[in-house]
Each structure stands twice: as C-alpha cells, then as structure tokens.
Amino acid sequence: MGSQMPESKDYIFTIDAGTQSIRAVLVDLEGNMRDKVKTEIEPYFSTHPGWAEQNPEYYWEVLCRTCRAVLAKTDVPLEAIRGVTLTTQRATVVNVDRDGLPLRPAIVWLDQRKAEMEKWPSGAMRGAIKLVGALDAVEYAYREAECNWIRQNQPDIWRKTHKYLYLSGFFFHRLTGRYVDSVGNMVGYMPFDYKHHRWAKKSDVKNKIMPIDRKLLPELVKPSERAGEISRPASEQTGLPEGLPVIAAAADKACEVLGSGCLTPEIACLSYGTTATVETTTRKYVEVIPMFPSYPSAVPGAFNTEVQIFRGFWMVSWFKKEFGHPELLRAEESEAIPEELFDDMIKDIPPGCMGLVLQPYWSGGVKVPGPEAKGAIIGFGDVHTRAHIYRAILEGLGYALREGLERTESRNGVPAQRLRVSGGGSQSRVAMQITADIFDLPVDQPHTFETSALGAAINAAVGLGFYPDFESAVAGMTRVEGTFEPIPENRDIYNELYSRVYSSMYSNLRTLYSEIRDITGYPAF
C-alpha cells in the first residue's frame, strides 16, 4: 500500500530508554532523525552477587536532562512537535507508593535472583500441570518472577506497594500523572494474557504463578493509542510543552522490529543489541519454544515471535572492555568510530576463524538451551589471536540466531526470505556480511540504526493520524540503505561448521556444564 506523505514539517519526540543509555530523538514524518541526544547510564548496581538494581529516580533524572538537552540544541520550534512517545528496556520492575514514589530500587531485567518455591502447586493441581508437561515451565516462571522474591524477602515493601509497574509504566506516570502502560510493553513476569493482550482472567494459572492484586497493575492501552498528555510537573522537568499528547508505543525490541520495517514473517528482524534476538511479526499466536509466549508486537493485535541470546552483543562490549583497549584508545585519539577499528582488526581473518568456534551462552542460568549452559570456545591453535576471538564472537552469535530462525520458521510455517538487522551491531560491515553468509539470505541495513526510536515514532505517527495505517507509515518512514548478499564460498564454510560442529556443541558439552555447575555452584540453581 502506498504511503500518505505528509506535507507540513511535523515532528515526533521519541524517548528511548535502553539498558545502557537514554536517548531523546526528534523524528520527522519521513523517518529522519533530525536531532538526538544520547546520555550513557550506569546499567545497574549490585549489592549481592547476581543482583542488578537501579534507582528509578536516577532513570527519571537522566530522562529529564536528556529531553532538555535535545530541546536546547534543536532549531525545531516547540509547536512543530506534535506528540511524545516512549520505548524502554523490557522487564525492569518498579514498586511505587500512593504518591508514585519508588519504595525500593528497580529490579533490572539482568537480575538473576530467584524466589523460593512455596507450597504451590501441590496435590492434584501439581499432578495436572505435570501431566500436560508444563511443571518445569511453571516452576521456572514462579522462581523468576520478581514479585515473588519481593513478597518473600521484603513483605513490608510489598504491603506498601500501591502500583507494581514496569519501567515504562513508571515513566508514563511521571509524564502524564496516569498509571497506564502499553500492551506492547508487557514482556516479563506479570499476570498478562499474551494470546489476547489483556490482564489474565482470575481463573488463569498466571495469577497463581504471579499473585498480584489487579489493583496494583496499571491500565493498559494499545500501541498507537493515547496514554495521556504531558502534565505540568513533567513539562517543568523535561521542557516538553504541557498538554502535548503522549502516544503509547511498545518495548524496545518490538519497536526495533517495526522500525526495521518487518510487518510479515517473510522478513525476519535480527537485533544486535545488549540482548541479541531474531524476531518475526505474525498475526497468529505462535510459541516457538513451548510454554514461552510470543510477545505483543508494536502493531496492535499482532505478535512478535522471539528467540533471544540473553547477553548477545553485550559480549562485544565485554570483549572491548577486556581486550580492546588499543582500539578504544585509538578511536578516542582520532575521533574514529570504534566499530570501524574493530572491523579493520578482523577484516583479513578468513570465515570460520581458522577453526575457532564459539557458543555464546555467557549469561548462564537461562531456560533455553538449559540452565546449566555456559559459553565455550573450541578449536584453539597457536595461530589464534584476540582478533580471532572477536570474530568468533560475531560468528557464534550468527550461528545461535540462525538456530533460532530455523525454530521460528518450523513453527510459523513461513520461511524467511530476507533479514533486517537493527541495533548497534548493525554498524559493523563485517558483522553484516557474516550474517548474510551464515544465514544464506540477503541482509538489509535500515537507513538508521536507531530503529527502536523510529518504531516508536511510527506508532505516534499512526496514532496522531499522520498515516492511516501501519503499512503506509512503514512505507513512508522506513527504507533500506544497503544490502549484503551471501558470498557463496563463505556460505559453504559456515554451513559446514554450523551443521557439523556448532549444532553438536551443546549436546556434547551439556554433561560437562552440569558437572561444572555441581562443583562450583555457578550458574546458580
């Protein structure tokens, strides 16, 4: 469908609160990033091993400062800003009191603490859940749910909690004064019905797994619907005009999929962010991994299938921190882009890293492929250097995501015909070519790597009536800047390594991972 191209120069103000930074971006109705300010944040602090927390007021202070900074630098008049929209990191939870003040630090999605299993499920219910093969999934969700840990370990905090929110809901309240959140942000351990995009009914087993009084949860609106208006206090703190419409979008991964222009399962979206994911957009509810839901899309009523590598391109940041000091120093001295220097470091290493193969399960304790999983690098020889390790990280992520896409295609019943890559990793030309070669598919590079902010802006553009539907908004606001085609000889090497080596690594190492876990206690049970 053709786009309804707007004639006047109007702008969407997009707030993108990720794990490692908060951005404020002015986006026009052709999808151009007019002005942007990015403020790096401390992702979390940890007072106990495995914990990850952050002060919600810190998030809000940085958000306000970033908004003021972009408004101070832009020459776009305030009256040209037609609406505000918001996308955030997923599954970070905030408890607030009756005044909307945080009762404890936010528990960040990277947190690894576990609740204790209590007396539920028991008796006949336990037997019934076990009979349908869901007991492991139920117990996993119960232990992972932050609400259960808070209830068990900080009962006073839980009793004082007036609203239990995701970070997105906390920000919506600060911006509008309303306890509201988008259906598109419902990713995590809340009693949410993923199939019907609403809070779970009382009879739903999710209310047993995550026993949260409905009064503690915010009102839900759909992506592209109005969540409220900028309140006077928010205007004073952010610089945004009071009364400006605030339009619901979705979580960062869902917005990345939309901002990459992926509206059907024929085009899969790879996100090379802190968590690496492979996602598709479908109109039918599909569980790629049984008992693990498809998440709400940034398109109302649609679903995103997702397979994730928990610490994904965080591994690139890890490598740079531990081994990349020469390149980072050179980049700082020459004002070069660090990714270009790292690309240059590995450009002459042949595909397959001369036999070095990496399995990217650095996070530990994940449900898929298994809680005992660890990272592994095999095939070392005296020719290998830190550059080979860097390239092996990129290749290992590619193998893992290809495995995820194959799972997805088998469940969707629709093969992917091409890929779009979003996130910071899409800036690496070497990573893009590796992706095309490993998947044996054309890989498109969107015109901006700020696809999360763009996806949120598309929601606002539709919600404010600048485009009649998502198809025309995507046609008008997204485009492909470049495409990487598979190189046949590289593809053949990767296909052999994937099918004959990588695909067998986990099954062959699984017993050893379990032994390591039994001996050391890491990852924690």
N, C-alpha and C positions, 0 to 999 in steps of 0.2 A: 504493500500500500504506500502511496506517495505521502510525503510529509506536508503538513500545513505550515509553511515557513513564515515566521513572524516578521512583521515589517519594522516595528519600533525596536529600539535597543533597550531591552529589559534584561534584568539580571536576577539570578537566584543566589542567595547567600547560603553556602553549604558549610556546615560544621562536621568535621571528620575526626572523631576521637578514637585513635587506634591504640595499640599496645605500647608503642614506642614514641608516639608523637601525637599532638593535636594540631589539626590544620583548620584554617578558615580560608575559604576559597570563594571568589566571585566568579560564577559561571554564566556565560551568556546563553541564549536560546539556540545557538548553533553548536553548543558543546565546547566552546573555547574557555580555557582557564584564563580569565582576564587578570586577576590579581590573587596572590596567595601568600599567606604567612604560615610557616610551619614551626612549631615550638616543640623541641625534644622534651620528653618527660622521663622521669625515673619510672620504669615499668612497675616496680613493686619493691617493697622491703620485706625482710623475712626475720621474724623473731624466733622461729623454730625451723629446724630442717624440713624442707619440703613445703613450707608455707609461702604464700605470695599475697601480700596485702598492700593497699594504698589508701591514703586519706581521701575520702570523697571531696572534701573542701579543697584539697590540692588540685584535683581534676578541675573543679569549677573555677578556681582562681586562674589556672592556666588557660582554660577555655575563654574566660572573660578577657584576659590580657591579649590573647591571640586575636579575638574578634576586634578589639580596639586597635590593635596594630595594623590589621589589614584595612580597616576603615580610615586610619590615619594616612596610609600610603597611597590609597587609590584616588583617582580623579573621577570615579563613578559617583554621580550625585546620589544622595540617600533616596530621593524619590524614584530613582531608576531601579532600586532593589524592590522586587515585587513580593518576595517571600523568603522565609528561612526554612531550611530543612536540616536534618540531623542523621548521621550514621555513626555507630560506635562499635568498639570491640564487643564481642559476644560474651555472655555468661558470667559477667562480673556483677556481683550482687551487693546491694546496699540496704541496710536496715535504718529506717528513719523514725523519729518520734512524731508526736502530734504537731510539732512546729516545723516538720520537714528537716530537722537537724539529724545528722548521722549519729547513730548510737555506738558504732564501732567502725574500725577500718573496713573498707570494701574488701571482699574476698575476690581476688583476681582469678580469671579463668585458668591461669597457670598453676594455681594452688593444688597441692597433692594430698592434703589431709583427707582422712576417711572417717566417716561416722561408724559407730559400733552397730552391729546387727542386734536388734532387740528381739522381743518375743514374737514379732510379726515377720513373715507369715508363719502360722502354726497350724497344726491339726489338718482338717480337711482342706482348707484353703491352700496350705503348702503343698499338699498332695496334688491338688488340681493344677496348680501352677507348674509343678514339676512334670505332670503328665503331658502338658502341652509344650514342654521343652523351654519354658520361659523362666525357670527358677534362677539360673545364673544371671540372666539379664536383669531380673527384678532385684536380686541382692546387690548386683553391681550398682544399679541406679540408687538404691537406698543408701549405700555407703558413700557414693559420690555426692549426693545431694547436700549442699552447704546448709540448707535449713535444718537438716537432721543433726549435723555437727553442732550448730549453734544451740539448738534445742537441748542437746545432751550436755554440752560443756559450758554454755553461758545462758542458763534458763532465765536469769534476770533481764538480760538483753532481749530475749525472745518475748518475755511478758510485756516489756515496754514498747515493742515494735508496733508502730501504727501502720506502716506500709513496708512491704518487702518488695524491693524493686531491682530490676537490672540497672546498670549504669545509665542506659538510655532513658529509663523511666525517671531516674533521679534528675537527669538533665532536663527532660520535658517539664518536670515540676518546677525547676529553677527558672526555666524560660517563660512558662505560661501561668504558673500557680496551680495547675491542674495535675492530679495524679492520673496520668494517661500514658500509654505506651503503644507502639505499633505492633500489630500481629507479626510483622516482618522481623521484629527483634526477639521473638520467642524461641531462643536456642539455648538450652541448658536444662537445669533441673528444677522445673516448675510444673505444677499440675495442668499442663496445656495439652489440648487435643490437637495433635499435629495433622490429623486427617481432615478435620472440619474447621480448623483455625479459630478455636474458641477455648475458653477455660473449660477444663474437663468437668463433666457432669458428676454429681455426688456419687453415683454408682460406679464411676470409673476407678479402676485399681490404682491409677496415678495418685488419687487422693489418699490412699493408704501408704504408698511409697513416699510421697511428699506431703505430709499432713499440714497443709497451710490453710488457715481460715480464709474463706473467699474475701472477707472484708479487708484483709491485708494486701490484696492484689489490686493493681490499677485497672482502670477502664481500658479496653482495647479498641483501637481504630485500625482500619486497613491502610496499607501503603497508598499514598496519594491523597488520603483524606486529611482534613484539617484537624490538628491536635490542639489548637488554641491560638492565642495571639501573644506577642511579646508583652509581658507585663511591665508596669512602671519600674519596679525594682530591677528587673532584668535589663531594661533599657538603660538605666543608670549605670549598671555594671558592665554591660557589653558594648554600649554605644549604638545598638540597633534601635530603630525607631519604635516607640511604644505603639501597640496595635498592629504591628506587622504580622501577617498570617504565618503560622508555623505549620508546615506540612509534614506529615509522617512519611518516613521512608522505610528503611529496613537496616538490618545489621550489616557490618562492613563486607562480609563475604557475599551476601545476597546482592548488595549494591554493586560489588565488583562484577558479578555475573551480568547484571543489567547494563552497567556502564561499558561492558565489553561487547554489548550487542547480541548476547546469547539468549534468544527467545524460544528456541526449539532444541530438542536433543541432538539434532544433526550437527550443531556447533557446540562443542564442549568448551568449558572455561577452565583453564588452569590458573590458579592463584599462587604466585610465587611471593608469598608474604611470610610473616612470622610462622604461621601455620600454612603449609602448602596443601592445596586441595585440588581435586578435579570434580567439577560440578556440571550438571545439565539442568535445564529448565523443562519441566513437563507439566501437562495438565492433569495427569493421573498420579495418584499417590503410589509410590514405589519404595519398598525397603530394600536397598542394595545389599545391606547386611541385615539379616533377620533380627527383629526386635530393636533395630536402630532406625529412627524415623527419617523420612525426607523432611527437610526444613521448609518453612514458609519462604516463598520467593519474594522479591521486591515487586513483583507483579501480582496484584490481588487475585487470590484464588488459585494461583499456580504454586508449584513445588520445586525445590532445588534438591536433586539427589546429590549426595556428597560423600566422597571418601577423602579422609584427611591424613596427612603426615604431621603429627602433632607439633613437632618443632621445626619442620620444614626449612624455610630459608633462614630461620634462626641459626641453623648450622653454618650458613655462610657468615653470619655475624660472629659466631663462635670462632670460626677459622680466622677471620680477620683480627679478632681480639687476641687470639693465642699465637698466631703465626704470621700475621700480615702487617707487622709494624713497618717494614721498609716501604711498602706501597702506600700505606696510610700517611707516612711522613712525607713521601714524595708528593702525594696528592695535596697535602696541606701546603707544602712549599711552593708548588707550581699552580695551585688552584685548579688542578685537574679533577675529573670525576673519578673516584676510586675504582668504580666498576670497570672503567676503561683500562686502568693499570692492571687489574687482576685478569681481565680478558687477555691483555698482552702477555701476561706471565704464562698463560696456558695455551696460547694460540698454536704453538708448534708441537704440542703433545698429541699423539695420534688418538683417534677414537678407541675407546676401550682401555686407555691408560696403561697400555703395555701389561694388561692382565690384572690390574688393581680394581677390585670390585667392592663396592660399599653398600651396606644395608643400613638405611637411615633411621634406625629406631633409637635415637639418642635420648629420648624423653624417659623411657622406662615406665612400667606400671600402666600401660594403655590396654584398653579392651581388645583392640584389633591391631596386630595379629594375635596378641596374647599378653597378659600382664607381666609375664616373665621376660618379655622381649628386650633385647639390648641392641646397641649398634655394633656393627662389625665391619672390619676391612680385611679382606683376604687377598693373597696373591703378591705380597711384597717381595721385591728383589732389590739388588744393590743399585739399580738404575733409578729407583723411585725417589722423588724429592717432595718437598712441601707443595710444589706446583701440581704434582700428580695427585696428591691428596685433595687439593682444591677441585681439580677437575673430577675426581672420583665422587666428591660430594654432589656435584651437579648431575653426574650420570646416575648416581644412586637414587637421587630424588626423581629423576626421569623414569627409572625402572619401577619405582614404587607407585608413581602416579599412573604409569601405563597399566600396572596390575589393577589399580583402582578403576580405570576406564573400562578395562575388559569385564570386570564385575558389573559395572554400571550398564554396559551395552547388553549383557546377558539378561539383565532384569528389565531394562527398558524395551528390549526387542528392536532397538533402533541403533544402527552403527553410526558412530560419529564420522563425519566427512571432512571436518577440519577443526582446528583448535584456535582459541584466542587465549593469549597469555596476559595476565594483569599482575599488578603488584610490583614492588621494587626490583625483583629479579628480572622483569621483562626488559630492563635497561641493558642487560648483558647480551650482546650479539652472540657470543659463544654459547650461552645458556639457551638462547632461542634456537640456534642451529642444532645443538644437542637434542633439544626437544623434538624438532622435526624429524631428526634421524632415528631417535628411539621409537617414536610413535608411528613412523612412516606415514605422516599426514602433513598437509600444509599447515603452517603455524602463522597466524596473523598477529601483528603487533598493533594494538589500538593507537590512535593518534595521541593519546595521553596515557601515562601510567597512573594518573590519578583517577582510576576507573571507579573507585568507591565513591569519591565525591561526585563524579559525573552521574553515577547511577542514582544517587540521592537527588541530584538536581533534576534528573528526568522525572522522578516521582513528583517533585514540586511543579515542574512544567506541565505535567498532565493534570495534577490536582488544581492548579490555578487556571486551567482552561486554555493554555497557550497551544497545546496539541490535543486533538480529540481522543487519542488513544495511545497505548504504549508502542504499537507498531510504527506509527508516524513519528512519535518522539524519538525512538531509536534511530529511524531513518534520518531524522533531521539533526540529531545531536551526537551520533557516533559515526566513526569511519575508520578504515584500516589504513595505517601509514606505511606498512611494509609487510611482506610475506616471505617466510623462509620455507623453501621446498626441501624435501629429503634428498640427501646425496646418496645415490644407490650403494656405493661401496661402504660408506659409513653405516647405512641402514643394515646391511648384511652382517657386519661385525656386531653391531648392537643386538640384532635379533638372535644371533648365536649365543652371545653372552647372557642375554635375558632368558632365553628358553633353556639353555643347558647349564647355566651357573646360577644366576640370580634367583630364578624360580625355585631352586632347590635349597637355597641357603638357610631359610628359616626352619624348614623341616629337619635339616641336618644338624642345625645348631640348637634347636629348641631344648633338647635334653641338657645340653651344657649350660644354657641360660638358666634353666631351673636349678641346676646344681650350684651355679654361682649365687643365685638368689637365696638358696637354702643356707649356704655358707656365710654370706656377707649380710643378708637381710636387705639388700638393695636390688631391684626396686622393692619398696615396702608392700606388704600384702594388703 
